[in-house]
């Protein structure tokens, strides 16, 4: 790719900023704008981008004197930057199209599936990096091993001929990628109707030039990939899988297991992370990395930001920040927390009125089945990011059904009231977990809860 100047409209987004970092590393000039930058939000993010060499502009069209204007599916055509690009005849490309250009240069590993994509992508990158392969990794989540200011943690800038990406199905852009290796973690209801998901994921695996790495315990995934060129399978307590984990022992600070006879100790908790680990080890095995080397490399993998990430502890109460937002993710997080003693006090903020309506039954079931005894779930109102939406559903509707099933469930609209309520409720040994997606302020919300617990009278 010849050296060009790129302008990212909405550069504050995780997917956009990750690509921007890789382009900078490869010698391109990068500019960008974001409405949150204009509003004075996320100051640390934009300071890091500037330290890396990104030139930031107001979102008023003034900086769009470039070769390529990059937009995401969330950017409206009425934005002044886009209008300026159209007026000046500048090439306008979607984020996923630029990512596809970077991805298709050499060996490309794409990770798809309903749950676990960010973690598996990070794990693959971590193994490759620790075994001397120097990959480029473009992730939707923050890789905690990579966060070293000014780097943001959602990209690892290495060899342009070995690229690992998280392939997103939510906007259909997974269809743009033609991987050397397709990785399919699992398929369950999220974002789109099941028939559409099966079509996207089936085609994604069929496009793999060399191999599809597939979860043997996911019946849908196995059925969709019967006709692929080559298939490698993974699973937990599944000896029929090519790479399988057994003797799983859930620990307070991680997991111990055996992968194809090789001892493996993970620093990230939960049975679901064992599945993520064997997916990553199986994928790296395709590239010639042994199970032993893969398992050893994952021994110091620190995880992905906001995946059961401990914010802190105060007065014996642990506060956790978590990305869980669909039924499977919520169920996995609650199961991980309940594997250890102590109450779980959950705060869940559903995102989007349409998605909440679509997933309502599964969300309710995840909490009913994942809670026990004196556990508590509190929900604030559904997160609204703008645009047109039919607001005919409320978090209170979900809470009412969870409460009817005999679980402790409360609807509290204002965050400041939730903070006070949890500070009153939490006691020694409890875990408070803040769950939700798409709202960058949730981490600060978790910190506010921790501070309130710290400051209460003992």
Buried (B, 14 or more C-beta within 10 A) or exposed (E): EEEBBBBBBBBBBBBBBBBBBBBBBEEBBBBBBBBBBEEEBBEEBBEBBEEBEBBBBBBEBEBBBBBBBBBBBBBEEEBBBBEBBEEEEBEBBBBBBBBBBBBBBEBBBBBBBBBBBBBBBBBBBBBBBBBEBEBBBBBBBBBBBBBEEBBBBBBBBBBBEBBBBBBBBEBBBBBBBBBBBBBBBBBBBBBBEEEEBBBBBBEBBBBBEBBBBBBBBBEBBBEBBEEBEEBBBBBBBBEEBBBBBBEBEBEEEBBBBBBBEBEBBBBBBBBBBBBBBBBBBBBBBBBEBBBBBBBBBBEEBBBBBBBBBBBBBBBEBBBBBBBBBBBBBBBBBBBBBBBBEBBBBBBBBBBBBEBBBBBBEBBBBBBBBBBEEEBBBBBBBBBEEEEEBEEEBBBBBBBEBBBEEEBBBBBBEEBEEBBBBBBEBBBEEBBBBBBBBEBEBBBBBBBBBBBBBBEBEE
